[in-house]
């Protein structure tokens, strides 16, 4: 955000301190009819718009609610938009910087603007090398991870089933299908016919919990 603010400040000040200055008689720019000057003015305006948009994107990240949904979709998208607009604003600023030298030195010293234009590419490549991995990671965390998990970026319009759900909708039990209860079935069998109780269930309680075996005292002798 600091870089975007610096770019905005520079291109805004350059809009009023144009190359060649103004004509003292009518107040119009001296090179107003030159093609490189017109390109300089257009690129300067585009850079100002893009850098201002980048500042607003980064401010929206700072003022976010930081909820779970924001970390899933909103914040990565804002980060990608902010980085992209900042990258485009730096490109247009450096191109406008190069055109300003073509406006001043295109007649006699044409080699000077060419050398400066080649050197102006260095900041663009440095930004790409430093910030492009972050942009790729933000894109993968927003879109690729949702495809791998089978989810959509919009929870309300998702057509997929989340793998974190304990029961999928196709396997969910309906209201007409009773849930089997082994304890209840065992009690019903005991009520219907007590003789059908297995011998290995003699030491087991009705609730299914094992109980301690009870020894029967011997009958008294007569």
Backbone as JSON, one array per atom type, in Angstrom:
{
  "sequence": "XXXXXXXXXXXXXXXXXXXXXXXXXXXXXXXXXXXXXXXXXXXXXXXXXXXXXXXXXXXXXXXXXXXXXXXXXXXXXXXXXXXXXXXXXXXXXXXXXXXXXXXXXXXXXXXXXXXXXXXXXXXXXXXXXXXXXXXXXXXXXXXXXXXXXXXXXXXXXXXXXXXXXXXXXXXXXXXXXXXXXXXXXXXXXXXXXXXXXXXXXXXXXXXXXXXXXXXXXXXXXX",
  "N": [[0.83, -1.2, 0.0], [2.02, 1.19, 0.64], [3.77, 1.58, -1.49], [1.92, 1.92, -3.56], [0.74, 4.31, -2.71], [2.94, 6.05, -2.97], [3.34, 5.96, -5.75], [0.93, 7.08, -6.63], [1.2, 9.68, -5.58], [3.44, 10.6, -7.04], [2.67, 10.49, -9.81], [0.5, 12.16, -9.74], [1.59, 14.66, -9.12], [3.24, 14.99, -11.36], [1.4, 15.4, -13.34], [0.86, 18.1, -13.3], [3.29, 19.29, -13.59], [4.4, 19.22, -16.32], [6.43, 17.94, -19.06], [8.47, 20.33, -20.7], [6.85, 22.45, -19.98], [4.48, 25.24, -19.77], [2.9, 27.42, -22.11], [3.44, 30.86, -21.88], [1.72, 32.75, -22.87], [-0.9, 31.76, -23.64], [-1.28, 29.75, -21.77], [-1.33, 27.03, -22.37], [0.07, 23.7, -22.83], [3.4, 23.45, -24.16], [4.23, 21.38, -25.84], [1.81, 20.3, -26.82], [0.79, 19.32, -29.2], [2.35, 17.22, -29.94], [2.98, 13.76, -30.51], [4.34, 11.92, -28.64], [4.04, 13.44, -26.28], [1.27, 13.46, -25.88], [0.83, 10.74, -25.46], [2.27, 10.51, -23.08], [0.68, 12.03, -21.29], [-1.71, 10.54, -21.3], [-0.88, 8.0, -20.34], [0.05, 8.74, -17.84], [-2.33, 9.52, -16.57], [-3.69, 7.06, -16.56], [-2.0, 5.55, -14.91], [-2.35, 6.94, -12.5], [-5.05, 6.36, -11.94], [-5.01, 3.54, -11.68], [-3.2, 3.14, -9.54], [-4.57, 4.45, -7.48], [-6.81, 2.78, -7.3], [-5.54, 0.47, -6.41], [-4.72, 1.29, -3.85], [-7.22, 1.56, -2.6], [-8.07, -1.12, -2.62], [-6.19, -2.37, -0.91], [-6.75, -0.95, 1.43], [-9.33, -1.84, 1.92], [-8.76, -4.45, 2.63], [-7.45, -4.07, 5.07], [-9.52, -3.01, 6.6], [-11.3, -5.09, 6.82], [-13.63, -7.59, 8.13], [-12.5, -9.97, 8.87], [-13.57, -12.58, 8.99], [-14.38, -16.13, 8.72], [-15.39, -16.63, 6.15], [-14.36, -14.45, 4.8], [-11.58, -14.93, 4.77], [-11.63, -17.12, 3.14], [-12.57, -16.42, 0.53], [-12.99, -13.59, 0.01], [-10.79, -11.93, 0.98], [-8.42, -13.07, -0.36], [-9.15, -12.47, -3.05], [-9.28, -9.68, -3.04], [-6.63, -9.15, -2.47], [-5.36, -10.15, -4.78], [-6.46, -8.43, -6.74], [-5.48, -5.97, -5.82], [-2.67, -6.32, -6.01], [-2.43, -6.74, -8.77], [-3.43, -4.34, -9.95], [-1.58, -2.56, -8.85], [0.77, -3.47, -10.08], [0.2, -2.93, -12.79], [-0.02, -0.16, -12.64], [2.6, 0.57, -12.0], [3.89, -0.22, -14.36], [2.68, 1.49, -16.31], [3.49, 3.94, -15.25], [6.32, 3.85, -15.54], [6.5, 3.67, -18.32], [5.35, 6.11, -19.07], [7.26, 7.75, -17.93], [9.43, 7.19, -19.6], [8.44, 8.18, -22.04], [8.4, 10.88, -21.5], [11.06, 11.64, -21.73], [11.44, 11.18, -24.42], [9.9, 13.24, -25.42], [11.44, 15.49, -24.81], [14.09, 15.02, -25.75], [14.07, 13.97, -28.34], [14.85, 14.98, -30.81], [17.68, 15.61, -31.15], [19.3, 14.2, -29.26], [18.66, 11.3, -29.31], [19.53, 8.87, -28.36], [19.65, 9.02, -25.6], [16.92, 8.93, -24.44], [16.38, 6.3, -25.28], [18.2, 4.67, -23.88], [17.38, 5.25, -21.26], [14.8, 4.25, -21.33], [15.26, 1.5, -21.57], [16.49, 1.05, -19.09], [14.3, 1.57, -17.48], [12.82, -0.7, -17.48], [13.77, -2.38, -15.54], [12.7, -2.01, -12.81], [10.14, -3.06, -13.26], [10.57, -5.8, -13.85], [11.72, -6.56, -11.44], [9.59, -6.23, -9.67], [7.84, -8.17, -10.7], [9.34, -10.48, -10.16], [9.45, -10.48, -7.36], [6.81, -10.26, -6.39], [5.16, -11.86, -7.93], [5.14, -14.69, -7.17], [3.6, -14.51, -4.79], [1.15, -13.66, -5.81], [0.45, -15.87, -7.38], [0.2, -17.85, -5.38], [-1.97, -16.81, -3.94], [-3.96, -17.03, -5.88], [-4.07, -19.83, -6.25], [-4.8, -20.7, -3.67], [-7.34, -19.69, -3.56], [-8.89, -20.64, -5.75], [-7.89, -23.14, -6.81], [-7.7, -24.78, -4.52], [-10.38, -24.92, -3.71], [-11.48, -26.34, -5.84], [-10.15, -28.76, -5.53], [-11.12, -29.61, -3.09], [-13.7, -29.97, -3.74], [-15.56, -27.9, -3.55], [-17.32, -24.81, -4.04], [-16.57, -21.34, -4.82], [-18.62, -19.71, -4.05], [-20.67, -20.18, -1.42], [-23.48, -20.36, -1.39], [-24.25, -21.06, -3.93], [-23.08, -23.45, -4.44], [-22.48, -26.45, -6.12], [-21.38, -28.77, -5.36], [-20.45, -31.38, -3.1], [-19.29, -31.05, 0.13], [-16.3, -32.49, 1.31], [-15.86, -32.6, 3.94], [-18.25, -33.02, 5.19], [-20.08, -35.11, 7.38], [-22.01, -36.96, 6.45], [-23.06, -37.66, 3.28], [-25.5, -36.16, 1.06], [-26.7, -38.11, -0.59], [-26.45, -40.43, 0.84], [-27.74, -39.98, 3.17], [-29.96, -40.84, 5.85], [-33.44, -41.31, 5.39], [-36.66, -40.04, 6.54], [-38.52, -42.13, 6.69], [-37.14, -44.46, 7.05], [-36.39, -46.58, 9.61], [-34.09, -46.4, 12.35], [-31.94, -48.97, 13.3], [-32.04, -50.59, 16.48], [-30.17, -52.3, 18.61], [-30.44, -53.03, 21.35], [-33.12, -52.62, 21.91], [-34.27, -54.53, 20.21], [-33.29, -56.84, 21.38], [-34.54, -56.83, 23.88], [-37.19, -57.13, 23.07], [-37.1, -59.74, 22.03], [-36.6, -61.16, 24.37], [-38.97, -60.71, 25.78], [-40.86, -61.9, 24.12], [-40.09, -64.68, 23.91], [-38.59, -66.1, 26.43], [-37.02, -68.39, 26.54], [-35.37, -68.49, 24.38], [-33.08, -67.2, 24.89], [-29.62, -67.03, 24.63], [-27.02, -69.11, 25.86], [-24.62, -67.82, 26.34], [-25.37, -65.33, 27.04], [-26.1, -65.24, 29.64], [-24.52, -64.13, 31.56], [-24.73, -61.47, 31.03], [-26.1, -58.26, 31.12], [-29.42, -56.85, 30.61], [-29.24, -54.39, 29.4], [-27.01, -54.65, 27.84], [-24.56, -54.52, 29.06], [-21.91, -56.19, 30.64], [-22.32, -58.3, 33.49], [-21.44, -59.29, 36.82], [-20.91, -62.71, 37.48], [-23.29, -64.65, 39.31], [-23.3, -66.89, 41.94], [-25.14, -69.84, 42.61], [-26.45, -70.95, 45.67], [-25.93, -74.19, 47.17], [-28.51, -76.7, 47.53], [-30.08, -77.34, 50.71], [-29.2, -80.19, 52.78], [-31.21, -82.95, 53.69]],
  "CA": [[0.0, 0.0, 0.0], [2.93, 2.33, 0.66], [4.24, 1.77, -2.87], [0.81, 2.49, -4.34], [0.6, 5.71, -2.33], [4.04, 6.8, -3.59], [3.07, 6.07, -7.19], [-0.15, 8.06, -6.78], [1.75, 11.01, -5.33], [4.34, 11.01, -8.12], [1.97, 10.73, -11.06], [-0.39, 13.31, -9.57], [2.41, 15.87, -9.24], [3.74, 15.11, -12.72], [0.32, 15.89, -14.19], [0.88, 19.57, -13.33], [4.64, 19.72, -13.98], [4.57, 18.45, -17.54], [7.68, 18.24, -19.76], [8.42, 21.51, -21.56], [6.14, 23.55, -19.34], [3.3, 25.84, -20.38], [3.09, 28.67, -22.86], [3.11, 31.99, -21.03], [0.68, 33.6, -23.48], [-2.24, 31.15, -23.55], [-1.34, 28.79, -20.67], [-1.4, 25.66, -22.86], [1.4, 23.05, -22.9], [4.18, 23.76, -25.36], [4.25, 20.2, -26.72], [0.47, 19.73, -26.81], [0.5, 18.68, -30.48], [3.3, 16.14, -30.18], [2.47, 12.43, -30.17], [4.87, 11.41, -27.37], [3.48, 14.17, -25.15], [-0.1, 12.98, -25.66], [0.96, 9.44, -24.82], [2.7, 10.75, -21.7], [-0.46, 12.48, -20.49], [-2.68, 9.43, -21.16], [-0.31, 6.99, -19.45], [0.09, 9.3, -16.49], [-3.68, 9.44, -16.02], [-3.99, 5.64, -16.31], [-1.23, 5.16, -13.73], [-3.0, 7.52, -11.33], [-6.3, 5.62, -11.67], [-4.69, 2.19, -11.21], [-2.59, 3.2, -8.2], [-5.64, 4.78, -6.54], [-7.59, 1.55, -7.11], [-4.75, -0.43, -5.57], [-4.8, 1.77, -2.46], [-8.54, 1.22, -2.07], [-8.11, -2.55, -2.38], [-5.43, -2.68, 0.3], [-7.48, -0.41, 2.58], [-10.46, -2.75, 2.19], [-8.22, -5.61, 3.35], [-7.19, -3.66, 6.45], [-10.79, -2.76, 7.3], [-12.18, -6.25, 6.7], [-14.08, -8.19, 9.39], [-11.64, -11.13, 9.12], [-14.34, -13.78, 9.29], [-13.93, -17.32, 7.99], [-15.72, -16.47, 4.75], [-13.44, -13.46, 4.21], [-10.31, -15.59, 4.49], [-11.81, -18.13, 2.1], [-12.8, -15.88, -0.81], [-12.93, -12.14, -0.15], [-9.44, -11.38, 1.16], [-7.52, -13.39, -1.48], [-9.53, -11.75, -4.27], [-8.84, -8.28, -2.89], [-5.17, -9.13, -2.58], [-5.01, -10.31, -6.2], [-6.81, -7.21, -7.47], [-4.55, -4.93, -5.4], [-1.35, -6.56, -6.6], [-2.5, -6.57, -10.23], [-3.53, -2.91, -10.26], [-0.3, -1.93, -8.53], [1.71, -3.85, -11.12], [-0.12, -2.17, -14.0], [0.29, 1.26, -12.42], [4.06, 0.73, -12.12], [4.24, -0.31, -15.78], [2.29, 2.73, -17.0], [4.33, 5.04, -14.76], [7.64, 3.78, -16.16], [6.36, 3.99, -19.74], [5.17, 7.56, -19.14], [8.57, 8.33, -17.63], [10.24, 7.08, -20.81], [7.9, 9.09, -23.06], [8.77, 12.26, -21.18], [12.39, 11.9, -22.29], [11.29, 11.28, -25.87], [9.37, 14.56, -25.71], [12.48, 16.52, -24.65], [15.37, 14.75, -26.42], [13.88, 13.12, -29.51], [15.37, 15.6, -32.02], [19.13, 15.54, -31.29], [19.9, 13.17, -28.4], [17.69, 10.2, -29.26], [20.09, 7.73, -27.63], [19.38, 9.17, -24.16], [15.64, 8.29, -24.07], [16.4, 4.85, -25.5], [18.9, 4.06, -22.74], [16.53, 5.39, -20.07], [13.66, 3.33, -21.49], [15.74, 0.16, -21.25], [16.66, 0.98, -17.65], [13.0, 1.62, -16.81], [12.24, -2.06, -17.42], [14.31, -3.1, -14.38], [11.73, -2.1, -11.71], [9.01, -3.93, -13.62], [10.99, -7.19, -13.67], [11.91, -6.79, -10.0], [8.26, -6.42, -9.08], [7.35, -9.47, -11.12], [10.08, -11.54, -9.48], [9.19, -10.47, -5.93], [5.4, -10.34, -6.04], [4.42, -12.85, -8.72], [4.82, -15.9, -6.39], [2.49, -14.24, -3.88], [-0.07, -13.63, -6.61], [0.13, -17.26, -7.75], [-0.28, -18.54, -4.18], [-3.32, -16.32, -3.65], [-4.88, -17.62, -6.85], [-4.23, -21.25, -5.97], [-5.54, -20.89, -2.43], [-8.74, -19.28, -3.73], [-9.61, -21.4, -6.77], [-7.44, -24.53, -6.94], [-8.04, -25.53, -3.31], [-11.81, -25.17, -3.72], [-11.75, -27.42, -6.79], [-9.64, -30.01, -4.98], [-12.01, -30.03, -2.01], [-15.06, -30.18, -4.24], [-16.42, -26.82, -3.11], [-17.36, -23.64, -4.9], [-16.21, -20.1, -4.14], [-19.85, -19.16, -3.52], [-21.3, -21.28, -0.69], [-24.9, -20.46, -1.66], [-24.44, -21.63, -5.25], [-22.2, -24.59, -4.6], [-23.1, -27.66, -6.65], [-20.59, -29.9, -4.94], [-20.62, -31.83, -1.73], [-18.05, -30.88, 0.88], [-15.79, -33.76, 1.8], [-15.83, -32.56, 5.4], [-19.54, -33.39, 5.73], [-20.05, -36.49, 7.87], [-22.91, -37.8, 5.67], [-23.42, -37.02, 2.03], [-26.96, -36.16, 0.87], [-27.19, -39.33, -1.22], [-26.43, -41.51, 1.83], [-28.4, -39.57, 4.4], [-31.16, -41.62, 6.1], [-34.71, -40.59, 5.24], [-37.52, -40.12, 7.72], [-39.29, -43.37, 6.69], [-36.27, -45.59, 7.35], [-36.09, -46.59, 11.05], [-32.72, -46.7, 12.75], [-31.93, -50.2, 14.1], [-31.64, -50.47, 17.88], [-29.95, -53.69, 19.05], [-30.93, -53.25, 22.72], [-34.57, -52.76, 21.84], [-34.57, -55.83, 19.61], [-32.99, -57.9, 22.35], [-35.6, -56.84, 24.89], [-38.39, -57.72, 22.47], [-36.91, -61.19, 21.95], [-36.75, -61.72, 25.72], [-40.39, -60.68, 26.15], [-41.61, -62.86, 23.32], [-39.76, -66.05, 24.28], [-37.38, -66.07, 27.27], [-36.22, -69.6, 26.38], [-34.47, -68.32, 23.26], [-31.86, -66.48, 25.29], [-28.45, -67.89, 24.48], [-26.34, -69.41, 27.11], [-23.54, -66.87, 26.58], [-25.93, -64.07, 27.5], [-26.53, -65.35, 31.03], [-23.71, -63.22, 32.36], [-24.83, -60.15, 30.42], [-27.28, -57.54, 31.53], [-30.35, -56.54, 29.55], [-28.76, -53.19, 28.72], [-25.85, -54.96, 27.04], [-23.36, -54.4, 29.86], [-21.64, -57.45, 31.36], [-22.5, -58.28, 34.94], [-20.65, -60.31, 37.5], [-21.7, -63.95, 37.64], [-23.79, -64.94, 40.67], [-23.27, -68.34, 42.25], [-26.35, -70.33, 43.28], [-26.08, -71.78, 46.84], [-26.41, -75.59, 47.07], [-29.72, -76.97, 48.35], [-29.77, -77.95, 52.03], [-29.37, -81.64, 52.91], [-32.25, -83.38, 54.63]],
  "C": [[0.87, 1.26, 0.0], [3.45, 2.63, -0.74], [3.15, 2.39, -3.73], [0.59, 3.96, -4.0], [1.7, 6.58, -2.93], [3.82, 6.99, -5.09], [1.98, 7.1, -7.45], [0.36, 9.48, -6.6], [2.61, 11.51, -6.49], [3.58, 11.35, -9.39], [1.0, 11.91, -10.94], [0.39, 14.62, -9.69], [2.94, 16.08, -10.65], [2.66, 15.63, -13.66], [0.3, 17.41, -14.29], [2.26, 20.13, -13.66], [5.05, 18.94, -15.23], [5.89, 18.8, -18.21], [7.51, 19.43, -20.72], [7.72, 22.69, -20.96], [4.96, 24.06, -20.16], [3.7, 27.1, -21.14], [2.61, 29.84, -22.0], [2.0, 32.86, -21.6], [-0.72, 33.03, -23.29], [-2.37, 30.13, -22.43], [-1.45, 27.34, -21.09], [-0.01, 25.04, -22.88], [2.1, 23.36, -24.22], [4.16, 22.61, -26.35], [2.87, 19.53, -26.82], [0.12, 19.0, -28.1], [1.44, 17.53, -30.81], [2.7, 14.8, -29.72], [3.03, 11.86, -28.87], [4.31, 12.14, -26.15], [2.05, 13.72, -24.83], [-0.08, 11.6, -25.0], [1.41, 9.57, -23.36], [1.53, 11.13, -20.81], [-1.45, 11.33, -20.26], [-2.15, 8.37, -20.19], [-0.21, 7.48, -18.01], [-1.28, 9.23, -15.81], [-4.06, 7.99, -15.69], [-3.25, 5.16, -15.06], [-1.85, 5.71, -12.46], [-4.26, 6.75, -10.95], [-5.98, 4.24, -11.09], [-4.07, 2.2, -9.82], [-3.63, 3.58, -7.15], [-6.53, 3.56, -6.27], [-6.85, 0.56, -6.23], [-4.78, 0.0, -4.11], [-6.13, 1.41, -1.84], [-8.66, -0.27, -1.79], [-7.37, -2.93, -1.1], [-6.09, -2.1, 1.55], [-8.68, -1.28, 2.92], [-10.0, -4.02, 2.89], [-7.98, -5.27, 4.81], [-8.46, -3.45, 7.25], [-11.77, -3.92, 7.19], [-12.56, -6.78, 8.08], [-13.26, -9.4, 9.8], [-12.44, -12.33, 9.63], [-13.81, -14.95, 8.47], [-14.24, -17.21, 6.5], [-14.8, -15.47, 4.06], [-12.09, -14.1, 3.88], [-10.43, -16.6, 3.36], [-11.86, -17.52, 0.7], [-12.44, -14.4, -0.9], [-11.51, -11.59, -0.07], [-8.46, -11.8, 0.06], [-7.86, -12.67, -2.77], [-9.09, -10.3, -4.19], [-7.33, -8.17, -3.01], [-4.72, -9.26, -4.03], [-5.31, -9.05, -7.0], [-5.84, -6.08, -7.11], [-3.17, -5.1, -6.0], [-1.34, -6.34, -8.11], [-2.57, -5.1, -10.61], [-2.24, -2.16, -9.93], [0.76, -2.25, -9.59], [1.46, -3.06, -12.4], [0.19, -0.69, -13.84], [1.8, 1.51, -12.49], [4.5, 0.68, -13.58], [3.91, 0.99, -16.51], [3.11, 3.92, -16.52], [5.7, 5.03, -15.42], [7.58, 4.09, -17.66], [6.16, 5.5, -19.94], [6.48, 8.29, -18.85], [9.48, 8.28, -18.86], [9.76, 8.03, -21.9], [8.26, 10.55, -22.76], [10.16, 12.61, -21.71], [12.35, 11.94, -23.81], [10.74, 12.64, -26.28], [10.48, 15.6, -25.72], [13.69, 16.29, -25.54], [15.23, 13.94, -27.7], [14.53, 13.7, -30.77], [16.87, 15.36, -32.2], [19.73, 14.38, -30.51], [18.92, 12.02, -28.22], [18.22, 9.01, -28.49], [19.8, 7.82, -26.13], [18.02, 8.59, -23.77], [15.61, 6.79, -24.3], [17.07, 4.14, -24.33], [18.05, 4.12, -21.48], [15.33, 4.45, -20.15], [14.06, 1.9, -21.18], [15.95, 0.01, -19.75], [15.35, 1.01, -16.88], [12.33, 0.26, -16.72], [12.67, -2.8, -16.16], [13.32, -3.13, -13.21], [10.54, -3.01, -12.01], [9.37, -5.4, -13.43], [11.23, -7.52, -12.2], [10.58, -7.01, -9.31], [7.68, -7.79, -9.45], [8.04, -10.6, -10.36], [9.72, -11.61, -8.0], [7.74, -10.74, -5.58], [4.61, -11.38, -6.83], [4.18, -14.15, -7.96], [3.68, -15.7, -5.41], [1.17, -14.21, -4.62], [-0.5, -15.03, -7.02], [-0.4, -18.04, -6.55], [-1.69, -18.1, -3.8], [-4.34, -16.9, -4.61], [-5.13, -19.1, -6.57], [-5.03, -21.5, -4.7], [-7.01, -20.54, -2.58], [-9.49, -20.23, -4.64], [-9.18, -22.87, -6.81], [-7.8, -25.35, -5.73], [-9.52, -25.84, -3.25], [-12.19, -26.27, -4.71], [-11.28, -28.76, -6.25], [-10.54, -30.53, -3.87], [-13.42, -30.29, -2.48], [-16.03, -29.13, -3.79], [-16.34, -25.69, -4.11], [-16.98, -22.41, -4.1], [-17.43, -19.42, -3.55], [-20.58, -20.26, -2.77], [-22.78, -21.45, -1.02], [-25.18, -21.15, -2.99], [-23.58, -22.85, -5.49], [-22.98, -25.8, -5.08], [-22.36, -28.91, -6.23], [-20.89, -30.22, -3.49], [-19.29, -31.69, -1.03], [-17.6, -32.23, 1.43], [-15.71, -33.78, 3.32], [-17.18, -32.91, 6.02], [-19.52, -34.83, 6.2], [-20.89, -37.44, 7.03], [-23.25, -37.05, 4.41], [-24.92, -37.07, 1.85], [-27.49, -37.43, 0.25], [-27.27, -40.5, -0.24], [-27.13, -41.14, 3.12], [-29.66, -40.38, 4.62], [-32.4, -40.75, 6.0], [-35.55, -40.77, 6.48], [-38.29, -41.41, 7.8], [-38.45, -44.57, 7.06], [-35.93, -45.59, 8.83], [-34.64, -46.96, 11.31], [-32.71, -47.95, 13.63], [-31.39, -49.95, 15.5], [-31.43, -51.87, 18.42], [-30.47, -53.97, 20.45], [-32.43, -53.45, 22.72], [-34.97, -54.1, 21.25], [-34.32, -56.97, 20.58], [-34.05, -57.98, 23.43], [-36.89, -57.43, 24.34], [-38.28, -59.23, 22.34], [-37.07, -61.84, 23.32], [-38.21, -61.77, 26.13], [-41.18, -61.72, 25.39], [-41.34, -64.3, 23.76], [-38.49, -66.03, 25.12], [-36.49, -67.28, 27.06], [-35.21, -69.48, 25.25], [-33.2, -67.55, 23.62], [-30.7, -67.44, 25.23], [-27.75, -68.05, 25.81], [-25.22, -68.42, 27.41], [-24.03, -65.52, 27.02], [-26.37, -64.13, 28.95], [-25.77, -64.39, 31.93], [-23.73, -61.79, 31.81], [-26.14, -59.52, 30.81], [-28.18, -57.26, 30.34], [-29.88, -55.34, 28.76], [-27.54, -53.44, 27.86], [-24.55, -54.88, 27.78], [-23.13, -55.7, 30.62], [-21.79, -57.27, 32.86], [-21.68, -59.41, 35.55], [-21.49, -61.56, 37.7], [-22.07, -64.18, 39.1], [-23.82, -66.46, 40.86], [-24.51, -68.74, 43.04], [-25.95, -71.22, 44.46], [-26.63, -73.18, 46.68], [-27.64, -75.81, 47.95], [-29.34, -77.63, 49.68], [-30.03, -79.45, 52.02], [-30.44, -81.94, 53.96], [-31.73, -84.49, 55.53]]
}
